[in-house]
Amino acid sequence: MDTYSFLRFLADSWVLLLLTLFFIGVLIFAMRPGSKPLHRDAAESIFRNEKNPASSGELEVK
């Protein structure tokens, strides 16, 4: 088996499986129950400035 055929077989089977599992893992990590305050903080960070900083009480889950 030449190198090209081997790498193509590897990419078509195992690497595709690994990348799919990685993608599903990232989705599960992003959607886990405890991450909602972190995502809300990241989404609202664009609206903060030095004159009116966000307080720590605004990070609560609403």
N, CA, C, O and CB atoms as a CASP TS submission, in Angstrom:
PFRMAT TS
TARGET T0000
AUTHOR 0000-0000-0000
METHOD Language model
MODEL 1
PARENT N/A
ATOM      1  N   MET     1       0.853  -1.172   0.000  1.00  0.00           N
ATOM      2  CA  MET     1       0.000   0.000   0.000  1.00  0.00           C
ATOM      3  C   MET     1       0.903   1.239   0.000  1.00  0.00           C
ATOM      4  O   MET     1       1.795   1.369   0.838  1.00  0.00           O
ATOM      5  CB  MET     1      -0.973  -0.005   1.233  1.00  0.00           C
ATOM      6  N   ASP     2       0.664   2.118  -0.922  1.00  0.00           N
ATOM      7  CA  ASP     2       1.483   3.332  -0.981  1.00  0.00           C
ATOM      8  C   ASP     2       1.010   4.345   0.051  1.00  0.00           C
ATOM      9  O   ASP     2      -0.048   4.185   0.659  1.00  0.00           O
ATOM     10  CB  ASP     2       1.440   3.951  -2.390  1.00  0.00           C
ATOM     11  N   THR     3       1.797   5.376   0.237  1.00  0.00           N
ATOM     12  CA  THR     3       1.538   6.362   1.291  1.00  0.00           C
ATOM     13  C   THR     3       0.221   7.093   1.076  1.00  0.00           C
ATOM     14  O   THR     3      -0.532   7.304   2.027  1.00  0.00           O
ATOM     15  CB  THR     3       2.675   7.368   1.359  1.00  0.00           C
ATOM     16  N   TYR     4      -0.064   7.483  -0.166  1.00  0.00           N
ATOM     17  CA  TYR     4      -1.295   8.219  -0.440  1.00  0.00           C
ATOM     18  C   TYR     4      -2.531   7.395  -0.088  1.00  0.00           C
ATOM     19  O   TYR     4      -3.462   7.905   0.537  1.00  0.00           O
ATOM     20  CB  TYR     4      -1.346   8.632  -1.906  1.00  0.00           C
ATOM     21  N   SER     5      -2.541   6.142  -0.480  1.00  0.00           N
ATOM     22  CA  SER     5      -3.698   5.281  -0.193  1.00  0.00           C
ATOM     23  C   SER     5      -3.867   5.077   1.306  1.00  0.00           C
ATOM     24  O   SER     5      -4.986   5.082   1.820  1.00  0.00           O
ATOM     25  CB  SER     5      -3.546   3.921  -0.893  1.00  0.00           C
ATOM     26  N   PHE     6      -2.760   4.899   1.995  1.00  0.00           N
ATOM     27  CA  PHE     6      -2.831   4.726   3.447  1.00  0.00           C
ATOM     28  C   PHE     6      -3.382   5.972   4.134  1.00  0.00           C
ATOM     29  O   PHE     6      -4.265   5.874   4.986  1.00  0.00           O
ATOM     30  CB  PHE     6      -1.450   4.392   4.008  1.00  0.00           C
ATOM     31  N   LEU     7      -2.865   7.141   3.765  1.00  0.00           N
ATOM     32  CA  LEU     7      -3.331   8.381   4.390  1.00  0.00           C
ATOM     33  C   LEU     7      -4.780   8.670   4.035  1.00  0.00           C
ATOM     34  O   LEU     7      -5.527   9.190   4.864  1.00  0.00           O
ATOM     35  CB  LEU     7      -2.451   9.553   3.969  1.00  0.00           C
ATOM     36  N   ARG     8      -5.189   8.342   2.817  1.00  0.00           N
ATOM     37  CA  ARG     8      -6.584   8.547   2.435  1.00  0.00           C
ATOM     38  C   ARG     8      -7.499   7.619   3.226  1.00  0.00           C
ATOM     39  O   ARG     8      -8.559   8.045   3.686  1.00  0.00           O
ATOM     40  CB  ARG     8      -6.769   8.317   0.926  1.00  0.00           C
ATOM     41  N   PHE     9      -7.110   6.373   3.389  1.00  0.00           N
ATOM     42  CA  PHE     9      -7.892   5.435   4.189  1.00  0.00           C
ATOM     43  C   PHE     9      -7.989   5.921   5.627  1.00  0.00           C
ATOM     44  O   PHE     9      -9.059   5.874   6.232  1.00  0.00           O
ATOM     45  CB  PHE     9      -7.271   4.031   4.140  1.00  0.00           C
ATOM     46  N   LEU    10      -6.875   6.386   6.172  1.00  0.00           N
ATOM     47  CA  LEU    10      -6.849   6.880   7.540  1.00  0.00           C
ATOM     48  C   LEU    10      -7.767   8.088   7.703  1.00  0.00           C
ATOM     49  O   LEU    10      -8.517   8.166   8.675  1.00  0.00           O
ATOM     50  CB  LEU    10      -5.421   7.242   7.946  1.00  0.00           C
ATOM     51  N   ALA    11      -7.716   9.028   6.764  1.00  0.00           N
ATOM     52  CA  ALA    11      -8.545  10.235   6.847  1.00  0.00           C
ATOM     53  C   ALA    11     -10.016   9.903   6.644  1.00  0.00           C
ATOM     54  O   ALA    11     -10.875  10.521   7.274  1.00  0.00           O
ATOM     55  CB  ALA    11      -8.095  11.270   5.810  1.00  0.00           C
ATOM     56  N   ASP    12     -10.324   8.954   5.791  1.00  0.00           N
ATOM     57  CA  ASP    12     -11.722   8.604   5.525  1.00  0.00           C
ATOM     58  C   ASP    12     -12.361   7.819   6.655  1.00  0.00           C
ATOM     59  O   ASP    12     -13.587   7.764   6.741  1.00  0.00           O
ATOM     60  CB  ASP    12     -11.818   7.809   4.253  1.00  0.00           C
ATOM     61  N   SER    13     -11.578   7.219   7.511  1.00  0.00           N
ATOM     62  CA  SER    13     -12.175   6.383   8.543  1.00  0.00           C
ATOM     63  C   SER    13     -11.888   6.908   9.950  1.00  0.00           C
ATOM     64  O   SER    13     -12.774   7.475  10.589  1.00  0.00           O
ATOM     65  CB  SER    13     -11.669   4.961   8.410  1.00  0.00           C
ATOM     66  N   TRP    14     -10.676   6.727  10.433  1.00  0.00           N
ATOM     67  CA  TRP    14     -10.379   7.005  11.833  1.00  0.00           C
ATOM     68  C   TRP    14     -10.317   8.490  12.145  1.00  0.00           C
ATOM     69  O   TRP    14     -10.806   8.917  13.191  1.00  0.00           O
ATOM     70  CB  TRP    14      -9.083   6.365  12.211  1.00  0.00           C
ATOM     71  N   VAL    15      -9.740   9.269  11.280  1.00  0.00           N
ATOM     72  CA  VAL    15      -9.653  10.705  11.554  1.00  0.00           C
ATOM     73  C   VAL    15     -11.042  11.336  11.515  1.00  0.00           C
ATOM     74  O   VAL    15     -11.350  12.218  12.316  1.00  0.00           O
ATOM     75  CB  VAL    15      -8.719  11.400  10.537  1.00  0.00           C
ATOM     76  N   LEU    16     -11.873  10.884  10.588  1.00  0.00           N
ATOM     77  CA  LEU    16     -13.254  11.380  10.542  1.00  0.00           C
ATOM     78  C   LEU    16     -13.993  11.028  11.828  1.00  0.00           C
ATOM     79  O   LEU    16     -14.726  11.854  12.372  1.00  0.00           O
ATOM     80  CB  LEU    16     -14.002  10.796   9.323  1.00  0.00           C
ATOM     81  N   LEU    17     -13.804   9.825  12.308  1.00  0.00           N
ATOM     82  CA  LEU    17     -14.436   9.413  13.564  1.00  0.00           C
ATOM     83  C   LEU    17     -13.926  10.247  14.737  1.00  0.00           C
ATOM     84  O   LEU    17     -14.718  10.694  15.567  1.00  0.00           O
ATOM     85  CB  LEU    17     -14.178   7.922  13.828  1.00  0.00           C
ATOM     86  N   LEU    18     -12.614  10.461  14.813  1.00  0.00           N
ATOM     87  CA  LEU    18     -12.053  11.254  15.902  1.00  0.00           C
ATOM     88  C   LEU    18     -12.529  12.707  15.861  1.00  0.00           C
ATOM     89  O   LEU    18     -12.840  13.285  16.902  1.00  0.00           O
ATOM     90  CB  LEU    18     -10.536  11.209  15.848  1.00  0.00           C
ATOM     91  N   LEU    19     -12.588  13.296  14.673  1.00  0.00           N
ATOM     92  CA  LEU    19     -13.050  14.682  14.574  1.00  0.00           C
ATOM     93  C   LEU    19     -14.535  14.802  14.916  1.00  0.00           C
ATOM     94  O   LEU    19     -14.956  15.798  15.506  1.00  0.00           O
ATOM     95  CB  LEU    19     -12.792  15.225  13.165  1.00  0.00           C
ATOM     96  N   THR    20     -15.317  13.810  14.556  1.00  0.00           N
ATOM     97  CA  THR    20     -16.740  13.817  14.918  1.00  0.00           C
ATOM     98  C   THR    20     -16.902  13.720  16.430  1.00  0.00           C
ATOM     99  O   THR    20     -17.711  14.439  17.016  1.00  0.00           O
ATOM    100  CB  THR    20     -17.486  12.655  14.224  1.00  0.00           C
ATOM    101  N   LEU    21     -16.144  12.841  17.058  1.00  0.00           N
ATOM    102  CA  LEU    21     -16.214  12.723  18.523  1.00  0.00           C
ATOM    103  C   LEU    21     -15.726  13.992  19.209  1.00  0.00           C
ATOM    104  O   LEU    21     -16.283  14.400  20.228  1.00  0.00           O
ATOM    105  CB  LEU    21     -15.386  11.525  19.002  1.00  0.00           C
ATOM    106  N   PHE    22     -14.697  14.615  18.662  1.00  0.00           N
ATOM    107  CA  PHE    22     -14.214  15.883  19.211  1.00  0.00           C
ATOM    108  C   PHE    22     -15.289  16.963  19.107  1.00  0.00           C
ATOM    109  O   PHE    22     -15.500  17.713  20.061  1.00  0.00           O
ATOM    110  CB  PHE    22     -12.936  16.335  18.480  1.00  0.00           C
ATOM    111  N   PHE    23     -15.967  17.052  17.971  1.00  0.00           N
ATOM    112  CA  PHE    23     -17.026  18.037  17.772  1.00  0.00           C
ATOM    113  C   PHE    23     -18.170  17.813  18.758  1.00  0.00           C
ATOM    114  O   PHE    23     -18.675  18.767  19.348  1.00  0.00           O
ATOM    115  CB  PHE    23     -17.549  17.977  16.331  1.00  0.00           C
ATOM    116  N   ILE    24     -18.573  16.578  18.936  1.00  0.00           N
ATOM    117  CA  ILE    24     -19.648  16.268  19.886  1.00  0.00           C
ATOM    118  C   ILE    24     -19.209  16.609  21.306  1.00  0.00           C
ATOM    119  O   ILE    24     -20.006  17.111  22.099  1.00  0.00           O
ATOM    120  CB  ILE    24     -20.052  14.775  19.793  1.00  0.00           C
ATOM    121  N   GLY    25     -17.946  16.338  21.629  1.00  0.00           N
ATOM    122  CA  GLY    25     -17.418  16.687  22.947  1.00  0.00           C
ATOM    123  C   GLY    25     -17.425  18.183  23.195  1.00  0.00           C
ATOM    124  O   GLY    25     -17.752  18.626  24.295  1.00  0.00           O
ATOM    125  N   VAL    26     -17.068  18.970  22.185  1.00  0.00           N
ATOM    126  CA  VAL    26     -17.091  20.427  22.319  1.00  0.00           C
ATOM    127  C   VAL    26     -18.521  20.910  22.525  1.00  0.00           C
ATOM    128  O   VAL    26     -18.758  21.795  23.348  1.00  0.00           O
ATOM    129  CB  VAL    26     -16.469  21.104  21.075  1.00  0.00           C
ATOM    130  N   LEU    27     -19.469  20.348  21.797  1.00  0.00           N
ATOM    131  CA  LEU    27     -20.874  20.731  21.988  1.00  0.00           C
ATOM    132  C   LEU    27     -21.352  20.406  23.392  1.00  0.00           C
ATOM    133  O   LEU    27     -22.016  21.227  24.025  1.00  0.00           O
ATOM    134  CB  LEU    27     -21.762  20.029  20.964  1.00  0.00           C
ATOM    135  N   ILE    28     -21.027  19.224  23.884  1.00  0.00           N
ATOM    136  CA  ILE    28     -21.431  18.846  25.243  1.00  0.00           C
ATOM    137  C   ILE    28     -20.777  19.763  26.277  1.00  0.00           C
ATOM    138  O   ILE    28     -21.414  20.163  27.251  1.00  0.00           O
ATOM    139  CB  ILE    28     -21.060  17.375  25.527  1.00  0.00           C
ATOM    140  N   PHE    29     -19.500  20.093  26.060  1.00  0.00           N
ATOM    141  CA  PHE    29     -18.806  20.990  26.984  1.00  0.00           C
ATOM    142  C   PHE    29     -19.440  22.377  26.995  1.00  0.00           C
ATOM    143  O   PHE    29     -19.578  22.983  28.057  1.00  0.00           O
ATOM    144  CB  PHE    29     -17.328  21.096  26.610  1.00  0.00           C
ATOM    145  N   ALA    30     -19.826  22.885  25.831  1.00  0.00           N
ATOM    146  CA  ALA    30     -20.415  24.224  25.753  1.00  0.00           C
ATOM    147  C   ALA    30     -21.824  24.262  26.323  1.00  0.00           C
ATOM    148  O   ALA    30     -22.244  25.293  26.849  1.00  0.00           O
ATOM    149  CB  ALA    30     -20.436  24.702  24.314  1.00  0.00           C
ATOM    150  N   MET    31     -22.556  23.169  26.232  1.00  0.00           N
ATOM    151  CA  MET    31     -23.951  23.146  26.672  1.00  0.00           C
ATOM    152  C   MET    31     -24.140  22.572  28.071  1.00  0.00           C
ATOM    153  O   MET    31     -25.274  22.337  28.490  1.00  0.00           O
ATOM    154  CB  MET    31     -24.769  22.356  25.701  1.00  0.00           C
ATOM    155  N   ARG    32     -23.047  22.340  28.804  1.00  0.00           N
ATOM    156  CA  ARG    32     -23.190  21.757  30.136  1.00  0.00           C
ATOM    157  C   ARG    32     -23.938  22.733  31.048  1.00  0.00           C
ATOM    158  O   ARG    32     -23.876  23.945  30.846  1.00  0.00           O
ATOM    159  CB  ARG    32     -21.801  21.403  30.735  1.00  0.00           C
ATOM    160  N   PRO    33     -24.643  22.203  32.049  1.00  0.00           N
ATOM    161  CA  PRO    33     -25.493  23.049  32.887  1.00  0.00           C
ATOM    162  C   PRO    33     -24.770  24.180  33.609  1.00  0.00           C
ATOM    163  O   PRO    33     -25.352  25.256  33.747  1.00  0.00           O
ATOM    164  CB  PRO    33     -26.171  22.208  33.889  1.00  0.00           C
ATOM    165  N   GLY    34     -23.562  24.004  34.069  1.00  0.00           N
ATOM    166  CA  GLY    34     -22.874  25.020  34.852  1.00  0.00           C
ATOM    167  C   GLY    34     -22.245  26.136  34.042  1.00  0.00           C
ATOM    168  O   GLY    34     -21.673  27.059  34.622  1.00  0.00           O
ATOM    169  N   SER    35     -22.330  26.085  32.734  1.00  0.00           N
ATOM    170  CA  SER    35     -21.622  27.075  31.920  1.00  0.00           C
ATOM    171  C   SER    35     -22.485  28.277  31.523  1.00  0.00           C
ATOM    172  O   SER    35     -21.985  29.201  30.881  1.00  0.00           O
ATOM    173  CB  SER    35     -21.094  26.415  30.680  1.00  0.00           C
ATOM    174  N   LYS    36     -23.735  28.280  31.882  1.00  0.00           N
ATOM    175  CA  LYS    36     -24.604  29.384  31.466  1.00  0.00           C
ATOM    176  C   LYS    36     -24.121  30.744  31.976  1.00  0.00           C
ATOM    177  O   LYS    36     -24.098  31.697  31.197  1.00  0.00           O
ATOM    178  CB  LYS    36     -26.017  29.135  31.954  1.00  0.00           C
ATOM    179  N   PRO    37     -23.734  30.877  33.253  1.00  0.00           N
ATOM    180  CA  PRO    37     -23.227  32.188  33.704  1.00  0.00           C
ATOM    181  C   PRO    37     -21.959  32.617  32.974  1.00  0.00           C
ATOM    182  O   PRO    37     -21.771  33.805  32.711  1.00  0.00           O
ATOM    183  CB  PRO    37     -22.954  32.151  35.198  1.00  0.00           C
ATOM    184  N   LEU    38     -21.099  31.678  32.647  1.00  0.00           N
ATOM    185  CA  LEU    38     -19.869  32.020  31.927  1.00  0.00           C
ATOM    186  C   LEU    38     -20.177  32.524  30.520  1.00  0.00           C
ATOM    187  O   LEU    38     -19.576  33.491  30.053  1.00  0.00           O
ATOM    188  CB  LEU    38     -18.936  30.805  31.856  1.00  0.00           C
ATOM    189  N   HIS    39     -21.117  31.863  29.852  1.00  0.00           N
ATOM    190  CA  HIS    39     -21.496  32.290  28.498  1.00  0.00           C
ATOM    191  C   HIS    39     -22.206  33.646  28.527  1.00  0.00           C
ATOM    192  O   HIS    39     -22.002  34.478  27.643  1.00  0.00           O
ATOM    193  CB  HIS    39     -22.403  31.232  27.835  1.00  0.00           C
ATOM    194  N   ARG    40     -23.035  33.859  29.541  1.00  0.00           N
ATOM    195  CA  ARG    40     -23.718  35.144  29.664  1.00  0.00           C
ATOM    196  C   ARG    40     -22.701  36.261  29.909  1.00  0.00           C
ATOM    197  O   ARG    40     -22.811  37.339  29.326  1.00  0.00           O
ATOM    198  CB  ARG    40     -24.759  35.100  30.808  1.00  0.00           C
ATOM    199  N   ASP    41     -21.716  36.004  30.766  1.00  0.00           N
ATOM    200  CA  ASP    41     -20.666  36.988  31.043  1.00  0.00           C
ATOM    201  C   ASP    41     -19.871  37.298  29.774  1.00  0.00           C
ATOM    202  O   ASP    41     -19.570  38.461  29.503  1.00  0.00           O
ATOM    203  CB  ASP    41     -19.722  36.474  32.151  1.00  0.00           C
ATOM    204  N   ALA    42     -19.533  36.280  29.005  1.00  0.00           N
ATOM    205  CA  ALA    42     -18.786  36.500  27.762  1.00  0.00           C
ATOM    206  C   ALA    42     -19.618  37.277  26.747  1.00  0.00           C
ATOM    207  O   ALA    42     -19.088  38.126  26.030  1.00  0.00           O
ATOM    208  CB  ALA    42     -18.346  35.161  27.159  1.00  0.00           C
ATOM    209  N   ALA    43     -20.913  36.993  26.685  1.00  0.00           N
ATOM    210  CA  ALA    43     -21.777  37.678  25.730  1.00  0.00           C
ATOM    211  C   ALA    43     -21.979  39.144  26.095  1.00  0.00           C
ATOM    212  O   ALA    43     -22.106  39.991  25.211  1.00  0.00           O
ATOM    213  CB  ALA    43     -23.119  36.979  25.648  1.00  0.00           C
ATOM    214  N   GLU    44     -22.009  39.447  27.383  1.00  0.00           N
ATOM    215  CA  GLU    44     -22.263  40.817  27.811  1.00  0.00           C
ATOM    216  C   GLU    44     -20.980  41.614  28.062  1.00  0.00           C
ATOM    217  O   GLU    44     -21.055  42.791  28.413  1.00  0.00           O
ATOM    218  CB  GLU    44     -23.102  40.807  29.060  1.00  0.00           C
ATOM    219  N   SER    45     -19.828  41.011  27.893  1.00  0.00           N
ATOM    220  CA  SER    45     -18.571  41.705  28.179  1.00  0.00           C
ATOM    221  C   SER    45     -18.324  42.863  27.218  1.00  0.00           C
ATOM    222  O   SER    45     -17.586  43.788  27.557  1.00  0.00           O
ATOM    223  CB  SER    45     -17.409  40.728  28.112  1.00  0.00           C
ATOM    224  N   ILE    46     -18.907  42.835  26.056  1.00  0.00           N
ATOM    225  CA  ILE    46     -18.715  43.904  25.075  1.00  0.00           C
ATOM    226  C   ILE    46     -19.349  45.217  25.553  1.00  0.00           C
ATOM    227  O   ILE    46     -18.965  46.293  25.093  1.00  0.00           O
ATOM    228  CB  ILE    46     -19.311  43.493  23.718  1.00  0.00           C
ATOM    229  N   PHE    47     -20.303  45.132  26.461  1.00  0.00           N
ATOM    230  CA  PHE    47     -21.009  46.322  26.927  1.00  0.00           C
ATOM    231  C   PHE    47     -20.367  46.959  28.158  1.00  0.00           C
ATOM    232  O   PHE    47     -20.852  47.985  28.634  1.00  0.00           O
ATOM    233  CB  PHE    47     -22.438  45.972  27.232  1.00  0.00           C
ATOM    234  N   ARG    48     -19.293  46.380  28.684  1.00  0.00           N
ATOM    235  CA  ARG    48     -18.611  46.931  29.854  1.00  0.00           C
ATOM    236  C   ARG    48     -17.627  48.009  29.447  1.00  0.00           C
ATOM    237  O   ARG    48     -17.085  47.995  28.342  1.00  0.00           O
ATOM    238  CB  ARG    48     -17.890  45.828  30.627  1.00  0.00           C
ATOM    239  N   ASN    49     -17.407  48.935  30.351  1.00  0.00           N
ATOM    240  CA  ASN    49     -16.370  49.950  30.140  1.00  0.00           C
ATOM    241  C   ASN    49     -15.843  50.401  31.502  1.00  0.00           C
ATOM    242  O   ASN    49     -16.315  49.924  32.534  1.00  0.00           O
ATOM    243  CB  ASN    49     -16.926  51.170  29.323  1.00  0.00           C
ATOM    244  N   GLU    50     -14.878  51.308  31.515  1.00  0.00           N
ATOM    245  CA  GLU    50     -14.281  51.733  32.771  1.00  0.00           C
ATOM    246  C   GLU    50     -15.231  52.588  33.611  1.00  0.00           C
ATOM    247  O   GLU    50     -15.176  52.541  34.840  1.00  0.00           O
ATOM    248  CB  GLU    50     -13.012  52.500  32.498  1.00  0.00           C
ATOM    249  N   LYS    51     -16.094  53.364  32.970  1.00  0.00           N
ATOM    250  CA  LYS    51     -16.992  54.255  33.701  1.00  0.00           C
ATOM    251  C   LYS    51     -18.149  53.501  34.359  1.00  0.00           C
ATOM    252  O   LYS    51     -18.639  53.913  35.411  1.00  0.00           O
ATOM    253  CB  LYS    51     -17.540  55.316  32.765  1.00  0.00           C
ATOM    254  N   ASN    52     -18.582  52.408  33.749  1.00  0.00           N
ATOM    255  CA  ASN    52     -19.721  51.653  34.262  1.00  0.00           C
ATOM    256  C   ASN    52     -19.410  50.159  34.214  1.00  0.00           C
ATOM    257  O   ASN    52     -19.969  49.441  33.386  1.00  0.00           O
ATOM    258  CB  ASN    52     -21.005  51.970  33.452  1.00  0.00           C
ATOM    259  N   PRO    53     -18.519  49.678  35.098  1.00  0.00           N
ATOM    260  CA  PRO    53     -18.164  48.250  35.048  1.00  0.00           C
ATOM    261  C   PRO    53     -19.311  47.384  35.535  1.00  0.00           C
ATOM    262  O   PRO    53     -20.130  47.813  36.348  1.00  0.00           O
ATOM    263  CB  PRO    53     -16.911  47.975  35.889  1.00  0.00           C
ATOM    264  N   ALA    54     -19.359  46.186  35.038  1.00  0.00           N
ATOM    265  CA  ALA    54     -20.389  45.238  35.467  1.00  0.00           C
ATOM    266  C   ALA    54     -20.035  44.731  36.852  1.00  0.00           C
ATOM    267  O   ALA    54     -18.872  44.447  37.140  1.00  0.00           O
ATOM    268  CB  ALA    54     -20.528  44.055  34.461  1.00  0.00           C
ATOM    269  N   SER    55     -21.032  44.617  37.702  1.00  0.00           N
ATOM    270  CA  SER    55     -20.780  44.094  39.040  1.00  0.00           C
ATOM    271  C   SER    55     -20.854  42.571  39.006  1.00  0.00           C
ATOM    272  O   SER    55     -21.361  41.987  38.048  1.00  0.00           O
ATOM    273  CB  SER    55     -21.793  44.673  40.065  1.00  0.00           C
ATOM    274  N   SER    56     -20.350  41.941  40.048  1.00  0.00           N
ATOM    275  CA  SER    56     -20.352  40.479  40.092  1.00  0.00           C
ATOM    276  C   SER    56     -21.766  39.936  40.283  1.00  0.00           C
ATOM    277  O   SER    56     -22.001  38.763  39.991  1.00  0.00           O
ATOM    278  CB  SER    56     -19.441  39.978  41.218  1.00  0.00           C
ATOM    279  N   GLY    57     -22.711  40.737  40.758  1.00  0.00           N
ATOM    280  CA  GLY    57     -24.082  40.267  40.935  1.00  0.00           C
ATOM    281  C   GLY    57     -24.824  40.071  39.643  1.00  0.00           C
ATOM    282  O   GLY    57     -25.863  39.411  39.622  1.00  0.00           O
ATOM    283  N   GLU    58     -24.313  40.630  38.554  1.00  0.00           N
ATOM    284  CA  GLU    58     -24.988  40.481  37.268  1.00  0.00           C
ATOM    285  C   GLU    58     -24.692  39.153  36.596  1.00  0.00           C
ATOM    286  O   GLU    58     -25.233  38.875  35.526  1.00  0.00           O
ATOM    287  CB  GLU    58     -24.596  41.600  36.352  1.00  0.00           C
ATOM    288  N   LEU    59     -23.842  38.324  37.199  1.00  0.00           N
ATOM    289  CA  LEU    59     -23.486  37.036  36.612  1.00  0.00           C
ATOM    290  C   LEU    59     -24.432  35.923  37.033  1.00  0.00           C
ATOM    291  O   LEU    59     -24.246  34.775  36.629  1.00  0.00           O
ATOM    292  CB  LEU    59     -22.075  36.669  36.991  1.00  0.00           C
ATOM    293  N   GLU    60     -25.429  36.231  37.826  1.00  0.00           N
ATOM    294  CA  GLU    60     -26.362  35.213  38.280  1.00  0.00           C
ATOM    295  C   GLU    60     -27.240  34.742  37.133  1.00  0.00           C
ATOM    296  O   GLU    60     -27.524  35.493  36.200  1.00  0.00           O
ATOM    297  CB  GLU    60     -27.222  35.745  39.422  1.00  0.00           C
ATOM    298  N   VAL    61     -27.664  33.489  37.215  1.00  0.00           N
ATOM    299  CA  VAL    61     -28.556  32.928  36.194  1.00  0.00           C
ATOM    300  C   VAL    61     -29.940  33.503  36.419  1.00  0.00           C
ATOM    301  O   VAL    61     -30.487  33.448  37.521  1.00  0.00           O
ATOM    302  CB  VAL    61     -28.582  31.359  36.243  1.00  0.00           C
ATOM    303  N   LYS    62     -30.493  34.055  35.350  1.00  0.00           N
ATOM    304  CA  LYS    62     -31.820  34.676  35.456  1.00  0.00           C
ATOM    305  C   LYS    62     -32.902  33.751  34.959  1.00  0.00           C
ATOM    306  O   LYS    62     -34.078  34.111  34.976  1.00  0.00           O
ATOM    307  CB  LYS    62     -31.867  35.980  34.677  1.00  0.00           C
TER
END
